[in-house]
Amino acid sequence: MKNNEPTLRAIEDYDTLKGSKKKTVWTVIVIGLIIGSLFTGAKIYYGQVDDALPTQDAIGKVPLK
């Protein structure tokens, strides 16, 4: 029995996908792009920090309990 699932070794396997499997792949890609654009937009919009406090102290040795 031949396995028709796509693998990471051969991107050509995507061409053989049909129906709901191909739709699922596209859905995952689109959702990933939407989430990425939301995070990018939030970083651009909220990324400017105007009230940051400068610190000069270096982090020393942290004791373990």
PAVOGU-625415 format. One record per residue (C-alpha): residue number from 1; residue in one letter; x, y, z. Coordinates in Angstrom, 1 decimal. Example, Ala and Ser with C-alpha at 12.3 -4.5 7.8 and 13.67 -1.06 7.14 Angstrom:
2
+------+------+--------+--------+--------+
! resi ! resn !     xx !     yy !     zz !
+------+------+--------+--------+--------+
!    1 !    A !   12.3 !   -4.5 !    7.8 !
!    2 !    S !   13.7 !   -1.1 !    7.1 !
+------+------+--------+--------+--------+
***
This chain:
65
+------+------+--------+--------+--------+
! resi ! resn !     xx !     yy !     zz !
+------+------+--------+--------+--------+
!    1 !    M !    0.0 !    0.0 !    0.0 !
!    2 !    K !    1.4 !    3.4 !   -1.1 !
!    3 !    N !    1.4 !    6.2 !    1.4 !
!    4 !    N !   -0.2 !    9.3 !   -0.3 !
!    5 !    E !    0.5 !   11.7 !    2.6 !
!    6 !    P !    2.9 !   14.6 !    1.9 !
!    7 !    T !    6.3 !   14.4 !    3.3 !
!    8 !    L !    9.0 !   17.0 !    4.1 !
!    9 !    R !   11.4 !   15.2 !    1.8 !
!   10 !    A !    9.5 !   15.8 !   -1.4 !
!   11 !    I !    7.5 !   19.0 !   -1.9 !
!   12 !    E !    6.2 !   17.5 !   -5.1 !
!   13 !    D !    3.8 !   15.4 !   -3.0 !
!   14 !    Y !    1.7 !   18.5 !   -2.6 !
!   15 !    D !    0.6 !   18.3 !   -6.2 !
!   16 !    T !   -1.1 !   15.0 !   -5.6 !
!   17 !    L !   -3.3 !   16.3 !   -2.7 !
!   18 !    K !   -6.9 !   16.7 !   -3.6 !
!   19 !    G !  -10.1 !   17.8 !   -1.9 !
!   20 !    S !  -10.2 !   18.4 !    1.8 !
!   21 !    K !   -6.5 !   17.7 !    2.4 !
!   22 !    K !   -5.5 !   20.5 !    0.0 !
!   23 !    K !   -8.1 !   22.8 !    1.6 !
!   24 !    T !   -6.6 !   22.0 !    5.0 !
!   25 !    V !   -3.1 !   22.8 !    3.9 !
!   26 !    W !   -4.3 !   26.2 !    2.5 !
!   27 !    T !   -6.3 !   26.9 !    5.6 !
!   28 !    V !   -3.2 !   26.3 !    7.8 !
!   29 !    I !   -1.1 !   28.6 !    5.6 !
!   30 !    V !   -3.7 !   31.4 !    5.5 !
!   31 !    I !   -4.2 !   31.2 !    9.3 !
!   32 !    G !   -0.4 !   31.3 !    9.9 !
!   33 !    L !   -0.2 !   34.4 !    7.7 !
!   34 !    I !   -3.0 !   36.1 !    9.5 !
!   35 !    I !   -1.6 !   35.4 !   12.9 !
!   36 !    G !    1.9 !   36.6 !   11.8 !
!   37 !    S !    0.4 !   39.8 !   10.4 !
!   38 !    L !   -1.5 !   40.5 !   13.6 !
!   39 !    F !    1.7 !   40.0 !   15.7 !
!   40 !    T !    3.7 !   42.3 !   13.3 !
!   41 !    G !    1.0 !   44.9 !   13.4 !
!   42 !    A !    0.9 !   44.8 !   17.2 !
!   43 !    K !    4.7 !   45.1 !   17.4 !
!   44 !    I !    4.7 !   48.1 !   15.1 !
!   45 !    Y !    1.8 !   49.8 !   16.9 !
!   46 !    Y !    2.8 !   49.0 !   20.5 !
!   47 !    G !    6.5 !   48.7 !   19.9 !
!   48 !    Q !    7.5 !   52.3 !   20.7 !
!   49 !    V !    8.2 !   52.6 !   24.4 !
!   50 !    D !    8.4 !   56.2 !   25.6 !
!   51 !    D !    8.6 !   55.7 !   29.3 !
!   52 !    A !   11.4 !   53.2 !   29.6 !
!   53 !    L !   13.7 !   53.5 !   32.6 !
!   54 !    P !   17.4 !   53.2 !   31.9 !
!   55 !    T !   19.4 !   50.9 !   34.2 !
!   56 !    Q !   23.1 !   50.8 !   34.8 !
!   57 !    D !   23.4 !   47.8 !   37.2 !
!   58 !    A !   24.7 !   44.6 !   35.8 !
!   59 !    I !   23.1 !   41.3 !   36.7 !
!   60 !    G !   25.1 !   39.6 !   39.4 !
!   61 !    K !   25.2 !   36.1 !   40.6 !
!   62 !    V !   21.7 !   34.7 !   41.3 !
!   63 !    P !   21.7 !   32.5 !   44.4 !
!   64 !    L !   20.1 !   29.1 !   44.0 !
!   65 !    K !   17.9 !   27.8 !   46.9 !
+------+------+--------+--------+--------+
***
